[in-house]
Amino acid sequence: MFHWADFRYALRLLRKSMGFTVLTIVVLAGGLGISIYTYAVLNAMLYKDLPLPGSASIVRVAGEKDGRIGAVGAYEMSEMRAAGIRRLEEIGVYETTSAVLSSIDGRTRALAAVRAEWNVFEFSRVRPQLGRGFIRNDAIEGAEPVVVLGHGVWQSVFAGDPDILDRVVRINGRLTRVVGVMPEGYAFPGAATAWLPMSNREVSPFARSDASVDVYARLAPGASPRSAGMELDSLLERVHAQTPGINAEETRLDGMTVLTFQEFQTYPDGPFVFGILNVVSLFILLLACVNIGNMLLARTNERLKEIAVRVALGAPRLRLVFQMMLESVIICVAGGILAIFLAGWGLHATNGFMNSTLEGHLPYWWQWGIDLPTVVAGLAFVLLAIALVSALPTYSATRVNSNTLLRDGTRGARGRASGRISRALVTLQIVLISVIMVVGSAMALIAYRAAHIDFGIDTERLLTTTVSLPVDAYPEDEQRTLFYDRLLQELRGNREVEAAMVSSNLGETRFALDGVEYNVLDDYPLATAIVGSQAPEPVGTRLLEGRYFDSRDVAGGLATVIVSEALAQAYWPGESALGRRVRLVDEAGKVLEQRTIVGVMSNVRRGENLLVTDSQTYAALYVPLAQSPVDSAGVLVKYRGSESDARSAIYQAISRVDAYVVPGPISSYSEVLQKLTVMATTMTDIFVKCGIFALLLAMTGIYGLSSNAVVQRTHEIGLRRAIGATDAHIIRLFMATGMRQLAVGLVVSALICVAIMFLVSRFAGVGAGTLTVIGVLVVALVSALVLAAIYISTSRAVRHEPSVALRYE
């Protein structure tokens, strides 16, 4: 079947029209490159196996509350494990925290640490590069503190010292022995650079507390995440029933969820967003294939007489068809090779950008590059492209009637079938580009909004970190309040610090307006509860009215509250909120306390969903820290001079108050917000570039198809002009045909777009008005492209003399 002569013949044909060959390869490489790139991004983030032995069975167990997932209560998890979990094996718990490693010269370094159950390394099936992992004795109360270091810390802090084992270092102010070093690239369960053992009491607490843990496990043979989740739900209900008073607490979980680590990272909207991106990229590939298929069809039509002569001389039709396909194969393979290089370049750039932007927070499996699955996917895309690109030329070649063609010329061989193909291709082009532009524009707008959200915080010279007070060392409210007071004194007394405050987000809470009665719990309005320390002025935000917390707002004093501007305008429009009173309530609707409003703060965006703005986004209630002490809070510091000196000042202040309290990583607030929006910024960039490429494809493709359709009817144009039709009449006739194709394509694309955008609007909060504007603009642009292409092509055709048009082959 295959003859090298056919291959050499196809190469000669492509070399004869080098401009055509280069153009088709580049266009196809663009479409294939986008598809390969988006597949690789999605695969690495959501579906690719973790780089661990037996990773297919690894899952993460999460608690679910109000549609959100998160950590599980340590006591509840311990009780469920004690009851016996059959569908999960090798269960372990951990918590992500930070650790401060003190060096010999007195400088400190914050590490992304994990405090884990002793079996964490056995679970992951990865042995340390040096030394050992944890053993059971490391979890015994009073055991010597030990640490296992990540490869990067070993190299950067200790210069890869081979004698690192058994060295005693100071971590979180405690002398700790280094017992192991993990291999390069190991960071389970997320982005860890150091591992500390959890004590048995933390893993299996004797009584319920606010402590929570993250959970890793392996699915038992024959179990699925769904069945494991159902079993955990049943066990959780049993724990709730056996624990007095748990049902009335705000921390009570609604249920349990079992996910892969990959799914958990982008749950719940990640797969949908990336799925939309893949749909757009696939449509772009189809658009590129249609364009190239049309160009190859035009080349085939030019060679129809040659094909007919060869058939009449006895050439096997199957071999002729194979020769026609070889051109498509060569173009697709060359385009695929170029696409792999383009996708590899894009993945390398993405990997570098994400690692630098999310350093210390990037899950270790989020590594992008050309790997075997990507190459296999690229091969699959190339095979799809071969099938799509070669379909039209092959169909045209197989439909050749050599007798008719040799008798009547090429126009006699085309007939109605060729016209239907051309019209169908134009309609398909209209559908593809309309869907790409509507969906791509909407998604780019959504991502742009998320990437440019005004959080309402002045981030200039603003640093932030977190402190978590050990419950056993600070069991009383007075002790916690004293710690924060001393910390603020230390910070404000440093010349590098301009202002400092402590705050903690307690999450959503229900409240009641004074004098208003509510029938059911859901009738109570919601707001975000924020605990704030005393300060002359709030840090990063503005006080619009009244005062901020001061020495009057102490425990046992008047219960006060500060409200956000949005909340004040919603419930006291045109009036002052000062002096008004609100009642805070718990999940059961029981009034906890009544507070008097003493100030109004500027709006600060709250909540995890950056795509939706609703009545709760800016509704906030600020309560004094002295009246609601917390064991974990954020520290905000506005510095005067050097940022590095300010960072050192924060570490030193915390260490002077309590050397055993470990602060989290210190970040500039702008970095924190950038990390919140980095994915949205990346998605905006991708959608915009895909849209530009698709628009270029559409402009060239629609013009090429329209021009080809007009050229095929050149003889008809000559006949119409010979019997007296005016140029204007012929142009109007072709324009009317184009408008019918345009209408069909727009209707089909509208149906597809409505279905997709309905799903998008459910999680992105895109209004119908915005979608309507996008749709109108896309309709106008696509209509202009199609009609302009038909007008230009027809105008060129009617310039020929009728005699020339009648002789056109």
ChimeraX attribute file (.defattr): number of C-alpha atoms within 10 A of each C-alpha:
attribute: neighborCount
match mode: 1-to-1
recipient: residues
	/A:1	6
	/A:2	9
	/A:3	11
	/A:4	8
	/A:5	10
	/A:6	18
	/A:7	15
	/A:8	12
	/A:9	15
	/A:10	20
	/A:11	15
	/A:12	12
	/A:13	12
	/A:14	17
	/A:15	13
	/A:16	11
	/A:17	10
	/A:18	12
	/A:19	10
	/A:20	14
	/A:21	16
	/A:22	16
	/A:23	13
	/A:24	24
	/A:25	21
	/A:26	18
	/A:27	22
	/A:28	31
	/A:29	28
	/A:30	25
	/A:31	28
	/A:32	32
	/A:33	28
	/A:34	27
	/A:35	25
	/A:36	31
	/A:37	27
	/A:38	22
	/A:39	22
	/A:40	26
	/A:41	22
	/A:42	20
	/A:43	18
	/A:44	19
	/A:45	22
	/A:46	22
	/A:47	15
	/A:48	17
	/A:49	19
	/A:50	19
	/A:51	13
	/A:52	15
	/A:53	13
	/A:54	13
	/A:55	15
	/A:56	13
	/A:57	18
	/A:58	23
	/A:59	22
	/A:60	23
	/A:61	31
	/A:62	24
	/A:63	26
	/A:64	17
	/A:65	15
	/A:66	8
	/A:67	9
	/A:68	12
	/A:69	19
	/A:70	17
	/A:71	18
	/A:72	25
	/A:73	21
	/A:74	23
	/A:75	22
	/A:76	25
	/A:77	26
	/A:78	19
	/A:79	19
	/A:80	19
	/A:81	17
	/A:82	10
	/A:83	12
	/A:84	11
	/A:85	15
	/A:86	14
	/A:87	20
	/A:88	27
	/A:89	16
	/A:90	14
	/A:91	19
	/A:92	22
	/A:93	26
	/A:94	25
	/A:95	17
	/A:96	17
	/A:97	19
	/A:98	22
	/A:99	26
	/A:100	24
	/A:101	21
	/A:102	18
	/A:103	14
	/A:104	9
	/A:105	6
	/A:106	8
	/A:107	12
	/A:108	18
	/A:109	15
	/A:110	19
	/A:111	22
	/A:112	21
	/A:113	26
	/A:114	24
	/A:115	22
	/A:116	26
	/A:117	26
	/A:118	25
	/A:119	17
	/A:120	25
	/A:121	19
	/A:122	13
	/A:123	19
	/A:124	20
	/A:125	12
	/A:126	16
	/A:127	15
	/A:128	20
	/A:129	14
	/A:130	18
	/A:131	15
	/A:132	16
	/A:133	25
	/A:134	22
	/A:135	15
	/A:136	12
	/A:137	14
	/A:138	21
	/A:139	23
	/A:140	14
	/A:141	13
	/A:142	9
	/A:143	10
	/A:144	12
	/A:145	18
	/A:146	23
	/A:147	24
	/A:148	25
	/A:149	26
	/A:150	25
	/A:151	22
	/A:152	19
	/A:153	17
	/A:154	21
	/A:155	13
	/A:156	9
	/A:157	12
	/A:158	13
	/A:159	11
	/A:160	14
	/A:161	10
	/A:162	9
	/A:163	9
	/A:164	20
	/A:165	16
	/A:166	14
	/A:167	11
	/A:168	16
	/A:169	19
	/A:170	15
	/A:171	24
	/A:172	20
	/A:173	17
	/A:174	15
	/A:175	15
	/A:176	19
	/A:177	19
	/A:178	19
	/A:179	21
	/A:180	26
	/A:181	27
	/A:182	26
	/A:183	16
	/A:184	13
	/A:185	14
	/A:186	21
	/A:187	22
	/A:188	20
	/A:189	21
	/A:190	20
	/A:191	20
	/A:192	24
	/A:193	26
	/A:194	25
	/A:195	32
	/A:196	24
	/A:197	25
	/A:198	20
	/A:199	21
	/A:200	16
	/A:201	11
	/A:202	20
	/A:203	21
	/A:204	17
	/A:205	17
	/A:206	11
	/A:207	9
	/A:208	14
	/A:209	12
	/A:210	10
	/A:211	13
	/A:212	19
	/A:213	25
	/A:214	21
	/A:215	23
	/A:216	25
	/A:217	22
	/A:218	24
	/A:219	22
	/A:220	17
	/A:221	11
	/A:222	7
	/A:223	14
	/A:224	16
	/A:225	21
	/A:226	12
	/A:227	15
	/A:228	21
	/A:229	21
	/A:230	17
	/A:231	17
	/A:232	26
	/A:233	19
	/A:234	13
	/A:235	22
	/A:236	22
	/A:237	16
	/A:238	15
	/A:239	19
	/A:240	15
	/A:241	12
	/A:242	10
	/A:243	13
	/A:244	9
	/A:245	9
	/A:246	15
	/A:247	15
	/A:248	13
	/A:249	11
	/A:250	13
	/A:251	13
	/A:252	18
	/A:253	24
	/A:254	15
	/A:255	21
	/A:256	23
	/A:257	19
	/A:258	25
	/A:259	20
	/A:260	22
	/A:261	23
	/A:262	21
	/A:263	18
	/A:264	19
	/A:265	14
	/A:266	14
	/A:267	15
	/A:268	14
	/A:269	13
	/A:270	15
	/A:271	16
	/A:272	15
	/A:273	17
	/A:274	19
	/A:275	15
	/A:276	17
	/A:277	25
	/A:278	20
	/A:279	17
	/A:280	26
	/A:281	27
	/A:282	22
	/A:283	21
	/A:284	29
	/A:285	26
	/A:286	23
	/A:287	26
	/A:288	29
	/A:289	26
	/A:290	27
	/A:291	27
	/A:292	28
	/A:293	24
	/A:294	24
	/A:295	21
	/A:296	24
	/A:297	24
	/A:298	19
	/A:299	13
	/A:300	19
	/A:301	22
	/A:302	13
	/A:303	13
	/A:304	24
	/A:305	20
	/A:306	15
	/A:307	23
	/A:308	23
	/A:309	15
	/A:310	15
	/A:311	17
	/A:312	14
	/A:313	9
	/A:314	9
	/A:315	13
	/A:316	11
	/A:317	16
	/A:318	12
	/A:319	14
	/A:320	18
	/A:321	18
	/A:322	18
	/A:323	20
	/A:324	21
	/A:325	22
	/A:326	20
	/A:327	23
	/A:328	25
	/A:329	21
	/A:330	18
	/A:331	26
	/A:332	29
	/A:333	19
	/A:334	18
	/A:335	24
	/A:336	28
	/A:337	18
	/A:338	19
	/A:339	28
	/A:340	22
	/A:341	14
	/A:342	19
	/A:343	26
	/A:344	21
	/A:345	16
	/A:346	18
	/A:347	21
	/A:348	15
	/A:349	13
	/A:350	17
	/A:351	17
	/A:352	12
	/A:353	14
	/A:354	19
	/A:355	16
	/A:356	11
	/A:357	15
	/A:358	16
	/A:359	12
	/A:360	17
	/A:361	14
	/A:362	17
	/A:363	20
	/A:364	18
	/A:365	23
	/A:366	19
	/A:367	18
	/A:368	23
	/A:369	19
	/A:370	18
	/A:371	11
	/A:372	9
	/A:373	14
	/A:374	22
	/A:375	16
	/A:376	12
	/A:377	17
	/A:378	24
	/A:379	18
	/A:380	13
	/A:381	21
	/A:382	25
	/A:383	16
	/A:384	15
	/A:385	29
	/A:386	22
	/A:387	18
	/A:388	18
	/A:389	29
	/A:390	26
	/A:391	17
	/A:392	22
	/A:393	24
	/A:394	21
	/A:395	12
	/A:396	21
	/A:397	21
	/A:398	14
	/A:399	13
	/A:400	20
	/A:401	18
	/A:402	21
	/A:403	14
	/A:404	14
	/A:405	20
	/A:406	17
	/A:407	10
	/A:408	12
	/A:409	17
	/A:410	22
	/A:411	18
	/A:412	14
	/A:413	24
	/A:414	18
	/A:415	12
	/A:416	10
	/A:417	12
	/A:418	18
	/A:419	16
	/A:420	12
	/A:421	15
	/A:422	21
	/A:423	19
	/A:424	15
	/A:425	22
	/A:426	27
	/A:427	24
	/A:428	23
	/A:429	27
	/A:430	30
	/A:431	24
	/A:432	26
	/A:433	28
	/A:434	27
	/A:435	27
	/A:436	28
	/A:437	27
	/A:438	26
	/A:439	27
	/A:440	25
	/A:441	20
	/A:442	22
	/A:443	24
	/A:444	23
	/A:445	19
	/A:446	22
	/A:447	25
	/A:448	20
	/A:449	18
	/A:450	23
	/A:451	22
	/A:452	13
	/A:453	13
	/A:454	13
	/A:455	14
	/A:456	15
	/A:457	18
	/A:458	14
	/A:459	18
	/A:460	12
	/A:461	19
	/A:462	23
	/A:463	23
	/A:464	23
	/A:465	20
	/A:466	18
	/A:467	19
	/A:468	15
	/A:469	20
	/A:470	14
	/A:471	14
	/A:472	7
	/A:473	11
	/A:474	15
	/A:475	12
	/A:476	12
	/A:477	15
	/A:478	13
	/A:479	15
	/A:480	21
	/A:481	22
	/A:482	15
	/A:483	16
	/A:484	24
	/A:485	18
	/A:486	16
	/A:487	23
	/A:488	23
	/A:489	14
	/A:490	19
	/A:491	23
	/A:492	18
	/A:493	13
	/A:494	15
	/A:495	12
	/A:496	22
	/A:497	23
	/A:498	18
	/A:499	22
	/A:500	27
	/A:501	25
	/A:502	26
	/A:503	21
	/A:504	21
	/A:505	17
	/A:506	13
	/A:507	12
	/A:508	18
	/A:509	19
	/A:510	20
	/A:511	24
	/A:512	20
	/A:513	16
	/A:514	13
	/A:515	8
	/A:516	9
	/A:517	10
	/A:518	12
	/A:519	8
	/A:520	9
	/A:521	15
	/A:522	11
	/A:523	13
	/A:524	19
	/A:525	15
	/A:526	19
	/A:527	23
	/A:528	20
	/A:529	22
	/A:530	22
	/A:531	22
	/A:532	26
	/A:533	27
	/A:534	22
	/A:535	16
	/A:536	12
	/A:537	16
	/A:538	20
	/A:539	20
	/A:540	20
	/A:541	15
	/A:542	17
	/A:543	18
	/A:544	14
	/A:545	17
	/A:546	15
	/A:547	17
	/A:548	24
	/A:549	24
	/A:550	14
	/A:551	9
	/A:552	13
	/A:553	20
	/A:554	18
	/A:555	16
	/A:556	9
	/A:557	11
	/A:558	13
	/A:559	19
	/A:560	22
	/A:561	28
	/A:562	28
	/A:563	27
	/A:564	22
	/A:565	21
	/A:566	21
	/A:567	22
	/A:568	23
	/A:569	14
	/A:570	11
	/A:571	11
	/A:572	13
	/A:573	11
	/A:574	9
	/A:575	9
	/A:576	14
	/A:577	23
	/A:578	19
	/A:579	14
	/A:580	15
	/A:581	19
	/A:582	21
	/A:583	18
	/A:584	20
	/A:585	18
	/A:586	16
	/A:587	16
	/A:588	12
	/A:589	19
	/A:590	12
	/A:591	14
	/A:592	11
	/A:593	12
	/A:594	19
	/A:595	19
	/A:596	18
	/A:597	23
	/A:598	20
	/A:599	24
	/A:600	26
	/A:601	24
	/A:602	18
	/A:603	23
	/A:604	19
	/A:605	18
	/A:606	20
	/A:607	13
	/A:608	10
	/A:609	11
	/A:610	22
	/A:611	18
	/A:612	17
	/A:613	14
	/A:614	8
	/A:615	12
	/A:616	17
	/A:617	20
	/A:618	23
	/A:619	25
	/A:620	29
	/A:621	24
	/A:622	27
	/A:623	24
	/A:624	24
	/A:625	25
	/A:626	26
	/A:627	21
	/A:628	15
	/A:629	22
	/A:630	19
	/A:631	18
	/A:632	17
	/A:633	21
	/A:634	19
	/A:635	23
	/A:636	23
	/A:637	28
	/A:638	24
	/A:639	22
	/A:640	15
	/A:641	13
	/A:642	11
	/A:643	17
	/A:644	9
	/A:645	13
	/A:646	25
	/A:647	21
	/A:648	14
	/A:649	19
	/A:650	24
	/A:651	23
	/A:652	17
	/A:653	20
	/A:654	22
	/A:655	17
	/A:656	13
	/A:657	18
	/A:658	15
	/A:659	14
	/A:660	17
	/A:661	19
	/A:662	24
	/A:663	23
	/A:664	22
	/A:665	21
	/A:666	19
	/A:667	13
	/A:668	21
	/A:669	22
	/A:670	17
	/A:671	16
	/A:672	15
	/A:673	16
	/A:674	17
	/A:675	17
	/A:676	16
	/A:677	20
	/A:678	19
	/A:679	15
	/A:680	23
	/A:681	19
	/A:682	17
	/A:683	23
	/A:684	23
	/A:685	15
	/A:686	17
	/A:687	24
	/A:688	18
	/A:689	15
	/A:690	21
	/A:691	23
	/A:692	12
	/A:693	17
	/A:694	26
	/A:695	19
	/A:696	12
	/A:697	22
	/A:698	24
	/A:699	15
	/A:700	14
	/A:701	27
	/A:702	27
	/A:703	23
	/A:704	21
	/A:705	27
	/A:706	26
	/A:707	20
	/A:708	20
	/A:709	24
	/A:710	23
	/A:711	19
	/A:712	21
	/A:713	17
	/A:714	24
	/A:715	21
	/A:716	16
	/A:717	23
	/A:718	22
	/A:719	15
	/A:720	17
	/A:721	20
	/A:722	15
	/A:723	9
	/A:724	8
	/A:725	13
	/A:726	13
	/A:727	17
	/A:728	11
	/A:729	12
	/A:730	18
	/A:731	20
	/A:732	14
	/A:733	13
	/A:734	18
	/A:735	19
	/A:736	14
	/A:737	13
	/A:738	22
	/A:739	16
	/A:740	13
	/A:741	19
	/A:742	22
	/A:743	15
	/A:744	16
	/A:745	21
	/A:746	24
	/A:747	13
	/A:748	17
	/A:749	21
	/A:750	18
	/A:751	11
	/A:752	16
	/A:753	21
	/A:754	16
	/A:755	10
	/A:756	15
	/A:757	19
	/A:758	13
	/A:759	12
	/A:760	20
	/A:761	17
	/A:762	11
	/A:763	15
	/A:764	21
	/A:765	14
	/A:766	19
	/A:767	10
	/A:768	12
	/A:769	9
	/A:770	11
	/A:771	20
	/A:772	12
	/A:773	11
	/A:774	18
	/A:775	22
	/A:776	12
	/A:777	14
	/A:778	20
	/A:779	20
	/A:780	11
	/A:781	14
	/A:782	24
	/A:783	19
	/A:784	12
	/A:785	18
	/A:786	26
	/A:787	20
	/A:788	16
	/A:789	23
	/A:790	28
	/A:791	21
	/A:792	14
	/A:793	22
	/A:794	27
	/A:795	16
	/A:796	13
	/A:797	22
	/A:798	19
	/A:799	10
	/A:800	14
	/A:801	12
	/A:802	20
	/A:803	13
	/A:804	12
	/A:805	22
	/A:806	18
	/A:807	11
	/A:808	17
	/A:809	16
